[in-house]
Amino acid sequence: SDKRTNAMDMTQLDENVWVAGQIDPADLPALADRGFRSIIGNRPDGEESGQPSWSVIAAAAQDAGIEARHIPIAGPQDIAARKDDFAQALAEMPGPVLAFCRSGARSGRLYEAAQG
C-alpha cells in the first residue's frame, strides 16, 4: 500500500511548475530526489480527518532541503485574493515548484489566475 501514489500523480503546467493532490510528509525526500526545490501548499489545514498538517509538511520539506510556502485556498474567492501571492511565490522560490491541494484542481486554477 503505497501512500505516495497520489503525490506522484503530477501534472506539469510549465517548465517550472507542477501540481498534484495532497502530499504526505514522507513524500518529501522522493520529491527532492526528483529535483523539486520548492512546494506550495494550497490546502487549508483541517479540511478532512487524517490530512497532514502544513506544519508537519513544511518541517519535512525543510529536512529535505525544499522551500515551502502555505497559500491556503478554501474557495473561489480565495483564488482572486491570493493569486498575486502565488505569482510572487513562483517568482521568489527556486524551481521546479510543486503546488498541491486535495486533488490539484485548486492549485491549477490559482496558477491560471496568477498568469493574468
NORJOVEN-V177306 format. One record per pair of residues at least 4 apart in sequence whose ideal C-beta (glycine too) atoms are under 6 Angstrom apart, sorted by the first residue. I is the first residue (numbers start at 1). J is the second residue. D is the distance in whole Angstrom. If there is no record, write none. Layout:
I;J;D / I;J;D
This chain:
3;24;5 / 4;8;6 / 4;27;5 / 6;21;5 / 7;20;5 / 7;23;4 / 7;27;4 / 10;18;5 / 10;20;4 / 11;19;5 / 12;18;5 / 13;17;5 / 13;111;5 / 16;95;4 / 16;96;5 / 17;97;5 / 18;98;5 / 19;99;5 / 19;104;4 / 19;107;4 / 19;108;5 / 20;98;6 / 20;100;5 / 20;104;5 / 21;103;5 / 21;104;5 / 22;102;6 / 23;27;5 / 23;100;5 / 24;52;6 / 25;52;6 / 25;56;5 / 25;57;5 / 25;60;4 / 27;31;6 / 28;60;4 / 28;61;5 / 28;64;4 / 29;64;5 / 31;36;4 / 32;64;4 / 32;65;6 / 32;66;6 / 36;96;5 / 36;98;5 / 37;94;4 / 38;67;4 / 38;93;4 / 38;94;6 / 38;97;4 / 39;61;6 / 39;66;6 / 39;68;5 / 39;98;5 / 40;69;5 / 40;71;6 / 40;89;6 / 40;99;4 / 41;54;5 / 41;70;5 / 42;71;6 / 42;73;5 / 42;99;6 / 42;101;4 / 42;106;5 / 42;107;5 / 42;110;6 / 43;101;4 / 43;102;6 / 44;72;4 / 44;74;5 / 45;53;5 / 45;54;6 / 47;51;6 / 52;56;5 / 52;57;6 / 54;58;6 / 54;70;5 / 58;68;4 / 61;66;4 / 61;68;4 / 67;93;5 / 69;89;5 / 71;82;5 / 71;85;5 / 71;86;6 / 73;78;4 / 73;79;6 / 73;106;5 / 73;110;6 / 74;78;5 / 78;82;5 / 79;109;6 / 79;110;5 / 79;113;5 / 82;86;6 / 83;113;4 / 83;114;5 / 86;110;5 / 86;114;4 / 87;114;4 / 89;93;6 / 93;97;6 / 99;107;4 / 100;107;6 / 101;106;4 / 101;107;5
